[in-house]
């Protein structure tokens, strides 16, 4: 038995025992060559060192090939060619995987065959002085070792009372005892939230207890504890946003007093509550949404008709004084407003006409600063929510099933570049009453979060009422809320995802397990999942929260089925003990090639 092995269909095969090739020399297997990168000085002799790079290398296995007969020699030669040739059956263009067992530890490396099988010096049943040359583009050898970890598939979360937060490490948890109603049992909801310039989270909804302490409709989470925001109001906020300086919190809603003062529907908070302007405020019909422009102008939208005695049909702007916006929006309520990367303000809702000219505006419009313009011929039914992607695309969610003048099929959510609409895969929802009520685009992760009343995302049945779009496919938010609660708002800041919803109780979420790679190089694991023997289950996702890599599945497992995902560089396979190759159940947008520890 020699110290050299090559990977085959039956595992690693000894070169001498199986193929009759005895290695006598192995030049090139020492330290790989390096290149010292530098930049030449412009006016001085010499250069400035920048870095050192390790180069690809070549190595050679020199030895003798022996057979028991001449025929056996040629058979062993044929088998060896099949094992190392670049066009070998089943894996064309793939590297050869070699192992060396002669050291303190077994070492492994991938290499590409270059030369050596041209036929050397043959005498009787022996071929001598064979030199197998390989190119090793990854210049390092890896220590062969293995370890395993049992992954937690699910966790239970108590005190899931209208608000939950997912940590940067992927685990969901309650924020203290959450937000509750001292009367009314499970009634109440969280409607709006935003993180300030620091780490504090500001929340509004129908509740009067925050972490067990009194907090009327508004509360602040510092990261460790809840505190009241000193408000006494008769309604919660529909939206919260900080001014561009990040110092003052603005809130809009349907209240008519705060702390006994006549502050109608619109207020600001910087330690105490006050009205925006000196006038009488917005009328009681309420404001649903707001956004700040690039010039710090505040824009509001809802179902009002006046602001501080200024006639303003469902939209208004404030920059020291309230003014109308070119005749406003007519025919229905404004549900959501967002600022685009171009600085324009986009609005969606139930309106059908825009501006003093009264031109058709089918539920989605753009405010340029002086006038309204249409957005890609609008949507077929009212839009409930809007969000802006980092690429400037506008996302709209609602109850529609088609968008644009050409009736592009888009199930409850779509995106537009303001000229053309695009569906987001198969959309969400599989019933006539399905709706998207909230959208949130997390710029740091490029993920779009959608919440509302729906039970499918793409073609996948989901366990909750929220889903995530990764740019290529839908997958469920990895938490199941108590009582089938609807997610009404999201916030993503400081690598923390927070959701507000409509119920209280106990939630379940995806399990999180810490797995340590004790080696000095990245490793590509083998992942195995087993369904219960007494029933079926569904596999949704496999996420590495350290690297951000994720693999998404559209896969229901049968009772007793075992699936194996092999992420090693020479493999990349996904198989079932029932169905064989199931690689097609991995959803688009998955990081199969880069997933590693």
C-alpha positions as CSV (number, residue, x, y, z in Angstrom):
1,X,0.0,0.0,0.0
2,X,1.3,3.4,-1.0
3,X,0.8,6.8,0.6
4,X,-1.2,8.1,-2.4
5,X,-4.9,7.8,-3.1
6,X,-7.3,9.2,-5.8
7,X,-11.1,9.8,-5.5
8,X,-13.3,7.4,-7.4
9,X,-16.9,6.4,-7.5
10,X,-16.3,4.0,-4.6
11,X,-14.4,6.4,-2.5
12,X,-10.7,7.0,-2.3
13,X,-8.6,4.3,-4.1
14,X,-5.0,3.4,-3.3
15,X,-2.8,4.1,-6.4
16,X,-0.6,1.1,-5.8
17,X,-3.1,-1.5,-4.5
18,X,-5.9,-0.7,-7.1
19,X,-3.9,0.7,-10.1
20,X,-0.5,-0.9,-9.6
21,X,1.2,2.5,-9.6
22,X,4.0,2.9,-7.0
23,X,5.1,6.6,-6.4
24,X,8.8,6.9,-5.9
25,X,9.2,10.7,-6.2
26,X,6.8,13.7,-5.8
27,X,8.6,16.9,-6.9
28,X,6.6,20.2,-6.5
29,X,4.7,19.2,-3.3
30,X,6.5,21.6,-1.0
31,X,5.6,25.2,-0.3
32,X,3.8,26.9,-3.2
33,X,5.4,29.8,-5.0
34,X,4.5,33.3,-4.0
35,X,4.5,36.7,-5.9
36,X,5.4,39.8,-4.0
37,X,3.2,42.6,-5.5
38,X,4.6,46.1,-5.4
39,X,4.1,49.5,-7.1
40,X,7.0,51.4,-8.6
41,X,7.8,54.8,-7.2
42,X,7.2,57.6,-9.6
43,X,10.4,59.6,-8.9
44,X,12.5,57.3,-6.7
45,X,14.4,54.1,-7.2
46,X,12.8,50.9,-6.0
47,X,9.1,50.2,-5.3
48,X,6.6,50.1,-2.5
49,X,5.6,46.6,-1.3
50,X,1.9,46.0,-1.3
51,X,1.1,42.4,-0.6
52,X,2.1,38.8,-1.2
53,X,0.0,36.4,-3.3
54,X,0.3,32.6,-3.3
55,X,0.4,31.3,-6.9
56,X,-1.0,28.2,-8.4
57,X,1.6,25.5,-8.7
58,X,2.5,22.3,-10.6
59,X,3.6,19.0,-9.1
60,X,4.5,15.6,-10.5
61,X,4.1,12.0,-9.3
62,X,6.9,9.9,-10.6
63,X,6.8,6.1,-10.3
64,X,6.3,2.7,-11.8
65,X,3.2,1.0,-13.1
66,X,3.1,-2.8,-12.8
67,X,0.7,-5.5,-13.8
68,X,0.5,-9.2,-13.2
69,X,0.5,-9.7,-17.0
70,X,0.8,-7.5,-20.1
71,X,-3.0,-7.5,-20.4
72,X,-3.3,-6.6,-16.7
73,X,-0.8,-3.8,-17.1
74,X,-2.9,-2.2,-19.9
75,X,-6.1,-2.7,-17.9
76,X,-4.6,-0.9,-14.9
77,X,-3.4,1.8,-17.2
78,X,-6.9,2.2,-18.6
79,X,-8.4,2.3,-15.2
80,X,-5.9,4.9,-14.0
81,X,-6.6,7.1,-17.1
82,X,-10.3,6.9,-16.2
83,X,-9.6,8.0,-12.7
84,X,-7.4,11.1,-13.5
85,X,-8.2,12.2,-17.0
86,X,-9.9,15.6,-17.5
87,X,-12.7,14.0,-19.5
88,X,-13.3,11.1,-17.2
89,X,-16.8,9.8,-17.2
90,X,-19.3,11.5,-15.0
91,X,-17.2,14.6,-14.1
92,X,-15.8,16.3,-17.2
93,X,-13.9,19.5,-16.4
94,X,-13.7,18.6,-12.7
95,X,-10.4,18.4,-10.8
96,X,-8.9,15.2,-9.5
97,X,-9.1,14.8,-5.8
98,X,-5.9,13.3,-4.4
99,X,-4.9,12.3,-0.9
100,X,-1.6,11.8,0.8
101,X,-1.5,9.6,3.9
102,X,2.3,9.5,4.7
103,X,2.3,12.4,7.1
104,X,1.1,13.0,10.6
105,X,-2.4,13.8,9.1
106,X,-4.1,12.8,5.9
107,X,-4.0,15.7,3.4
108,X,-6.2,16.3,0.5
109,X,-6.0,18.6,-2.6
110,X,-7.7,19.1,-5.9
111,X,-5.6,19.2,-9.1
112,X,-6.0,19.0,-12.9
113,X,-4.2,16.3,-14.9
114,X,-1.7,17.8,-17.4
115,X,0.5,15.0,-18.8
116,X,2.1,11.6,-18.2
117,X,-0.1,9.0,-19.7
118,X,1.5,9.2,-23.2
119,X,3.1,5.7,-22.6
120,X,6.5,5.5,-21.2
121,X,9.2,2.8,-21.1
122,X,7.4,-0.5,-21.2
123,X,9.2,-3.8,-20.4
124,X,7.1,-6.9,-20.3
125,X,4.4,-6.1,-17.6
126,X,6.1,-3.0,-16.2
127,X,6.1,0.7,-17.3
128,X,8.8,2.7,-15.7
129,X,9.6,6.3,-15.1
130,X,6.0,7.5,-15.5
131,X,5.6,11.2,-14.6
132,X,2.1,12.3,-13.9
133,X,2.1,16.1,-14.0
134,X,-0.8,18.1,-12.4
135,X,-1.8,21.7,-12.2
136,X,-2.9,22.7,-8.7
137,X,-4.8,26.0,-9.0
138,X,-5.8,26.0,-5.3
139,X,-2.2,25.8,-4.0
140,X,-3.0,24.5,-0.6
141,X,-3.4,21.0,0.9
142,X,-6.3,20.5,3.3
143,X,-6.1,18.4,6.4
144,X,-8.8,15.7,6.1
145,X,-10.9,15.6,9.2
146,X,-14.6,15.6,10.0
147,X,-17.0,16.5,12.7
148,X,-20.7,16.7,13.0
149,X,-23.4,18.7,14.7
150,X,-27.1,18.0,15.2
151,X,-29.0,21.1,14.0
152,X,-32.0,22.4,16.0
153,X,-34.9,22.6,13.6
154,X,-37.3,24.6,15.6
155,X,-37.5,26.8,18.7
156,X,-40.5,27.9,20.8
157,X,-40.8,31.6,21.9
158,X,-43.0,32.6,24.8
159,X,-44.2,36.2,25.3
160,X,-44.6,36.6,21.6
161,X,-46.9,39.5,22.3
162,X,-47.3,41.6,19.2
163,X,-43.6,42.1,18.6
164,X,-40.6,39.8,18.0
165,X,-37.0,40.4,17.0
166,X,-34.5,38.2,15.1
167,X,-30.9,38.6,16.2
168,X,-27.9,38.9,13.9
169,X,-27.1,35.3,14.7
170,X,-30.6,34.2,13.3
171,X,-32.4,33.4,16.5
172,X,-35.8,34.9,17.2
173,X,-36.7,36.2,20.7
174,X,-39.3,38.2,22.6
175,X,-38.6,41.8,23.6
176,X,-39.2,41.4,27.4
177,X,-42.9,40.5,27.8
178,X,-43.8,42.4,24.7
179,X,-46.7,44.8,24.2
180,X,-50.0,43.9,25.8
181,X,-53.5,45.1,26.7
182,X,-54.3,45.0,30.4
183,X,-57.9,44.6,29.3
184,X,-59.2,42.9,26.2
185,X,-57.1,39.8,26.3
186,X,-55.5,39.0,23.0
187,X,-56.9,42.1,21.3
188,X,-54.5,44.8,20.1
189,X,-51.8,45.2,17.5
190,X,-48.5,46.8,16.6
191,X,-48.9,49.1,13.6
192,X,-45.7,51.1,13.1
193,X,-42.1,51.0,14.2
194,X,-38.8,52.7,13.4
195,X,-35.2,52.6,14.8
196,X,-33.7,56.0,15.7
197,X,-30.2,57.2,15.0
198,X,-28.9,55.1,17.9
199,X,-30.2,51.6,18.7
200,X,-33.5,52.4,20.3
201,X,-36.7,51.1,18.7
202,X,-39.8,53.2,18.7
203,X,-43.2,51.4,18.4
204,X,-46.8,52.4,18.2
205,X,-50.0,50.2,18.3
206,X,-53.0,49.3,20.3
207,X,-51.5,48.4,23.7
208,X,-51.3,49.9,27.2
209,X,-48.5,47.8,28.6
210,X,-44.9,47.6,27.4
211,X,-42.9,45.0,29.3
212,X,-45.4,45.1,32.0
213,X,-45.2,48.9,32.6
214,X,-47.8,51.4,31.5
215,X,-47.4,52.7,28.0
216,X,-50.3,54.1,26.1
217,X,-50.1,53.4,22.3
218,X,-46.4,54.4,22.2
219,X,-43.3,52.7,23.6
220,X,-39.5,52.7,23.3
221,X,-37.3,49.6,23.4
222,X,-33.7,50.4,24.4
223,X,-32.3,47.0,23.6
224,X,-32.8,45.7,27.1
225,X,-36.0,47.3,28.5
226,X,-39.2,49.1,27.6
227,X,-40.2,52.6,28.5
228,X,-43.2,54.7,28.1
229,X,-43.1,57.7,25.7
230,X,-45.4,59.8,27.9
231,X,-48.4,59.8,25.6
232,X,-52.1,59.7,26.5
233,X,-53.9,59.2,23.2
234,X,-57.1,57.7,21.9
235,X,-55.5,56.0,18.8
236,X,-52.2,54.7,17.7
237,X,-49.9,55.9,15.0
238,X,-50.3,54.5,11.4
239,X,-46.7,55.5,10.6
240,X,-43.5,56.6,12.4
241,X,-40.5,58.3,10.8
242,X,-37.5,60.3,12.0
243,X,-36.6,63.6,10.4
244,X,-33.4,63.7,8.2
245,X,-31.4,64.8,11.2
246,X,-32.5,61.8,13.2
247,X,-33.4,63.9,16.2
248,X,-37.2,64.2,16.1
249,X,-39.7,61.4,15.7
250,X,-42.8,62.2,13.6
251,X,-46.1,60.2,14.0
252,X,-49.3,60.3,12.1
253,X,-52.6,58.6,13.0
254,X,-56.2,59.1,13.9
255,X,-56.1,60.6,17.4
256,X,-57.5,64.0,18.3
257,X,-55.6,64.6,21.6
258,X,-52.2,63.9,23.0
259,X,-51.9,64.4,26.8
260,X,-55.0,66.5,26.8
261,X,-53.8,68.9,24.1
262,X,-55.7,69.3,20.8
263,X,-53.2,67.7,18.5
264,X,-55.1,66.1,15.7
265,X,-53.6,63.2,13.8
266,X,-50.1,64.5,13.4
267,X,-47.4,65.1,16.1
268,X,-43.7,65.1,16.8
269,X,-41.7,63.8,19.7
270,X,-38.2,64.7,21.0
271,X,-38.7,63.8,24.6
272,X,-42.1,65.4,24.8
273,X,-45.0,65.5,22.4
274,X,-46.0,68.6,20.4
275,X,-47.9,69.6,17.3
276,X,-46.1,70.1,14.0
277,X,-47.3,73.6,13.4
278,X,-49.2,76.4,15.2
279,X,-52.5,75.7,13.4
280,X,-55.3,73.3,14.4
281,X,-53.6,70.2,12.9
282,X,-55.0,67.5,10.6
283,X,-58.7,66.7,10.8
284,X,-59.9,63.5,12.5
285,X,-60.3,61.5,9.3
286,X,-56.7,60.7,9.8
287,X,-53.3,60.4,8.1
288,X,-52.1,57.0,7.0
289,X,-48.6,57.6,5.8
290,X,-45.7,60.1,5.6
291,X,-42.2,60.6,4.1
292,X,-39.5,63.2,4.2
293,X,-38.1,64.5,0.9
294,X,-34.4,65.1,0.2
295,X,-34.9,68.8,1.2
296,X,-36.5,67.8,4.6
297,X,-40.0,68.6,3.3
298,X,-42.5,66.5,5.1
299,X,-45.2,64.8,3.0
300,X,-48.3,63.2,4.4
301,X,-51.1,61.2,2.8
302,X,-54.4,59.7,4.0
303,X,-58.1,60.5,3.8
304,X,-58.2,64.2,5.0
305,X,-59.3,67.2,3.1
306,X,-57.7,70.1,5.1
307,X,-54.5,70.7,7.1
308,X,-54.5,73.7,9.3
309,X,-57.4,75.2,7.3
310,X,-55.4,74.7,4.1
311,X,-57.4,72.7,1.5
312,X,-55.4,69.6,0.7
313,X,-57.1,66.6,-0.9
314,X,-55.6,63.5,0.8
315,X,-51.9,64.7,0.4
316,X,-50.1,67.7,1.8
317,X,-46.5,69.0,2.2
318,X,-44.9,70.9,5.1
319,X,-41.8,73.0,5.1
320,X,-42.5,75.7,7.7
321,X,-46.1,76.0,6.4
322,X,-48.6,73.5,5.0
323,X,-49.4,73.7,1.3
324,X,-51.4,71.6,-1.1
325,X,-49.8,69.5,-3.8
326,X,-51.2,70.6,-7.2
327,X,-54.8,69.7,-6.4
328,X,-54.0,66.5,-4.5
329,X,-55.3,63.0,-5.2
330,X,-59.0,62.3,-5.8
331,X,-61.2,59.3,-5.7
332,X,-59.9,57.4,-2.8
333,X,-57.6,57.2,0.2
334,X,-53.7,57.3,0.1
335,X,-52.3,54.3,1.9
336,X,-48.5,54.6,1.5
337,X,-45.9,57.1,0.5
338,X,-42.1,56.6,0.1
339,X,-39.2,58.6,-1.2
340,X,-37.4,57.2,-4.2
341,X,-33.6,57.3,-4.8
342,X,-34.4,60.0,-7.4
343,X,-35.8,62.2,-4.6
344,X,-39.3,61.9,-5.9
345,X,-42.2,61.0,-3.6
346,X,-44.3,58.0,-4.7
347,X,-47.8,57.3,-3.4
348,X,-50.2,54.4,-3.7
349,X,-53.8,53.9,-2.5
350,X,-57.3,53.8,-3.9
351,X,-57.3,57.2,-5.7
352,X,-58.0,57.4,-9.4
353,X,-57.3,61.0,-10.3
354,X,-54.4,63.3,-9.6
355,X,-53.6,67.0,-9.8
356,X,-55.5,70.1,-10.7
357,X,-55.6,69.0,-14.3
358,X,-57.5,65.9,-13.2
359,X,-55.6,63.3,-15.2
360,X,-56.0,59.6,-14.7
361,X,-53.8,58.2,-11.9
362,X,-54.6,54.5,-11.4
363,X,-53.7,54.1,-7.7
364,X,-49.9,54.8,-8.1
365,X,-48.4,58.2,-8.8
366,X,-45.1,60.2,-8.5
367,X,-44.7,63.7,-7.2
368,X,-41.8,65.5,-8.9
369,X,-41.8,68.5,-6.5
370,X,-44.1,70.5,-8.6
371,X,-46.5,68.1,-10.3
372,X,-48.0,64.6,-10.4
373,X,-47.0,62.1,-13.0
374,X,-48.3,58.6,-13.7
375,X,-46.3,55.4,-12.9
376,X,-46.4,52.7,-15.5
377,X,-50.2,52.9,-15.9
378,X,-50.9,52.0,-12.3
379,X,-52.4,48.9,-10.7
380,X,-55.8,47.1,-11.1
381,X,-56.8,47.4,-7.4
382,X,-55.9,49.6,-4.5
383,X,-52.3,49.5,-3.4
384,X,-51.8,49.2,0.4
385,X,-48.0,49.4,0.8
386,X,-44.9,50.7,-1.1
387,X,-41.2,50.3,-0.8
388,X,-38.1,51.4,-2.7
389,X,-35.2,49.1,-3.6
390,X,-31.6,50.1,-3.7
391,X,-31.7,50.0,-7.5
392,X,-34.5,52.6,-7.5
393,X,-37.3,50.1,-8.3
394,X,-40.7,50.9,-6.7
395,X,-42.4,47.9,-5.1
396,X,-46.2,48.0,-4.6
397,X,-48.3,45.5,-2.6
398,X,-52.1,45.3,-2.3
399,X,-55.0,43.2,-3.4
400,X,-54.4,43.3,-7.1
401,X,-53.7,40.5,-9.5
402,X,-52.6,42.5,-12.5
403,X,-50.7,45.7,-13.1
404,X,-50.2,48.2,-16.0
405,X,-52.3,49.0,-19.1
406,X,-51.4,45.6,-20.6
407,X,-52.6,43.8,-17.4
408,X,-49.3,42.1,-16.5
409,X,-50.1,39.2,-14.1
410,X,-48.7,40.1,-10.7
411,X,-50.2,38.5,-7.7
412,X,-50.6,41.1,-4.9
413,X,-47.0,42.5,-5.3
414,X,-45.1,43.9,-8.2
415,X,-42.2,46.3,-9.0
416,X,-41.7,49.0,-11.6
417,X,-39.1,51.3,-13.0
418,X,-41.9,53.8,-13.5
419,X,-42.2,52.7,-17.2
420,X,-42.8,49.0,-17.1
421,X,-44.1,46.6,-14.5
422,X,-42.5,43.2,-13.5
423,X,-44.1,40.5,-11.3
424,X,-42.2,39.1,-8.4
425,X,-42.2,35.4,-9.4
426,X,-45.7,34.0,-8.8
427,X,-46.4,36.6,-6.1
428,X,-48.2,35.7,-2.9
429,X,-51.6,34.6,-1.9
430,X,-53.9,31.8,-3.2
431,X,-57.3,33.1,-2.3
432,X,-59.6,35.9,-3.6
433,X,-59.3,37.8,-0.3
434,X,-55.5,37.7,-0.1
435,X,-53.8,41.0,0.5
436,X,-50.3,42.5,1.0
437,X,-50.7,45.1,3.7
438,X,-47.0,46.0,4.5
439,X,-43.8,46.1,2.5
440,X,-40.3,46.8,3.8
441,X,-37.0,46.8,1.8
442,X,-33.9,46.1,3.9
443,X,-31.2,47.9,1.9
444,X,-28.2,46.2,3.7
445,X,-29.4,42.7,2.7
446,X,-31.4,43.5,-0.5
447,X,-34.4,41.5,0.8
448,X,-38.0,42.6,0.4
449,X,-40.3,41.7,3.3
450,X,-44.1,41.4,2.8
451,X,-46.8,41.0,5.4
452,X,-50.6,40.6,5.2
453,X,-53.3,38.1,4.6
454,X,-51.9,35.3,2.4
455,X,-50.9,31.6,2.8
456,X,-48.6,31.0,-0.1
457,X,-45.4,32.6,-1.3
458,X,-44.6,31.8,-4.9
459,X,-45.8,28.2,-5.1
460,X,-44.8,27.3,-1.5
461,X,-47.4,27.1,1.3
462,X,-46.1,29.1,4.2
463,X,-46.6,28.6,7.9
464,X,-47.2,32.3,8.7
465,X,-48.4,35.5,7.1
466,X,-45.1,37.0,6.0
467,X,-42.8,36.2,3.2
468,X,-39.4,37.4,1.8
469,X,-38.3,38.1,-1.8
470,X,-34.6,37.6,-2.4
471,X,-34.7,38.9,-6.0
472,X,-35.3,35.5,-7.5
473,X,-37.7,33.6,-5.3
474,X,-40.1,33.8,-2.4
475,X,-39.6,32.1,0.9
476,X,-41.5,32.3,4.2
477,X,-40.3,34.4,7.1
478,X,-38.9,31.8,9.4
479,X,-41.3,32.3,12.3
480,X,-44.9,31.1,12.9
481,X,-46.9,33.7,14.9
482,X,-49.6,32.9,17.6
483,X,-53.1,32.6,16.4
484,X,-52.3,33.2,12.7
485,X,-51.4,36.8,13.4
486,X,-50.8,39.2,10.5
487,X,-47.5,41.0,10.3
488,X,-48.3,44.8,9.9
489,X,-44.8,46.3,10.1
490,X,-41.1,45.5,9.8
491,X,-37.9,47.2,10.8
492,X,-34.3,46.2,10.0
493,X,-31.5,48.0,11.7
494,X,-28.2,47.1,13.2
495,X,-28.6,43.6,11.7
496,X,-31.8,43.1,13.8
497,X,-35.1,42.3,12.1
498,X,-38.2,43.3,14.1
499,X,-41.8,42.6,13.2
500,X,-45.0,43.9,14.6
501,X,-48.2,41.9,14.4
502,X,-51.8,41.4,15.6
503,X,-51.8,38.8,18.4
504,X,-50.1,37.5,21.5
505,X,-49.1,34.1,22.8
506,X,-46.4,31.6,21.9
507,X,-44.6,31.5,18.6
508,X,-42.4,28.9,16.9
509,X,-39.4,29.8,14.8
510,X,-36.5,28.2,12.8
511,X,-33.9,26.6,15.1
512,X,-30.4,28.0,15.3
513,X,-27.3,25.9,16.0
514,X,-23.7,27.2,16.4
515,X,-21.3,25.1,14.3
516,X,-17.5,25.6,14.7
517,X,-15.0,24.9,11.9
518,X,-11.8,24.1,13.9
519,X,-9.6,24.0,10.8
520,X,-7.7,26.8,9.1
521,X,-9.5,26.6,5.8
522,X,-13.1,27.0,4.7
523,X,-15.0,23.8,4.7
524,X,-18.1,22.8,2.6
525,X,-20.4,20.6,4.7
526,X,-22.8,17.8,4.1
527,X,-26.3,18.6,5.3
528,X,-28.8,15.8,6.1
529,X,-32.5,16.3,6.9
530,X,-34.9,13.5,7.9
531,X,-38.7,13.6,7.9
532,X,-40.6,12.1,10.9
533,X,-41.6,8.5,10.3
534,X,-45.2,9.4,11.2
535,X,-45.9,12.3,8.9
536,X,-44.6,14.7,6.3
537,X,-42.7,17.9,6.8
538,X,-41.4,20.8,4.7
539,X,-37.8,22.0,4.3
540,X,-37.7,25.8,3.8
541,X,-34.1,27.2,4.1
542,X,-30.6,26.5,5.3
543,X,-28.9,29.8,6.3
544,X,-25.4,30.7,7.4
545,X,-25.9,33.9,9.5
546,X,-22.1,34.4,9.7
547,X,-21.6,34.7,5.9
548,X,-25.1,35.6,4.8
549,X,-25.2,32.6,2.4
550,X,-28.6,30.9,2.2
551,X,-30.1,28.0,0.4
552,X,-33.9,27.9,-0.2
553,X,-36.0,24.8,-0.9
554,X,-39.4,24.1,-2.4
555,X,-39.5,20.6,-0.9
556,X,-42.1,18.6,1.0
557,X,-40.6,15.5,2.6
558,X,-42.5,12.3,2.8
559,X,-42.7,10.3,6.0
560,X,-39.4,8.7,6.7
561,X,-37.6,10.4,3.8
562,X,-34.0,11.4,4.2
563,X,-32.4,14.1,2.0
564,X,-28.6,14.8,1.7
565,X,-27.2,18.1,0.5
566,X,-23.4,17.7,-0.3
567,X,-21.8,21.1,-0.7
568,X,-18.2,19.9,-1.1
569,X,-16.5,21.4,-4.1
570,X,-16.3,18.1,-6.1
571,X,-19.9,17.1,-5.3
572,X,-22.7,19.8,-5.1
573,X,-25.4,17.2,-5.0
574,X,-28.9,17.0,-3.4
575,X,-30.4,13.6,-3.2
576,X,-33.3,11.7,-1.6
577,X,-33.3,8.2,-0.4
578,X,-36.8,8.0,-2.0
579,X,-36.4,10.0,-5.2
580,X,-32.8,10.2,-6.1
581,X,-31.6,13.5,-7.5
582,X,-33.7,16.4,-6.2
583,X,-31.4,19.3,-7.1
584,X,-34.4,20.9,-8.9
585,X,-36.1,21.6,-5.5
586,X,-33.4,24.1,-4.6
587,X,-35.0,27.5,-5.3
588,X,-33.4,30.3,-7.5
589,X,-31.3,32.8,-5.6
590,X,-29.7,30.1,-3.4
591,X,-25.9,30.4,-2.7
592,X,-25.1,26.7,-3.4
593,X,-21.6,27.4,-4.7
594,X,-20.4,29.7,-1.9
595,X,-22.1,28.2,1.2
596,X,-19.3,27.2,3.5
597,X,-18.1,27.3,7.1
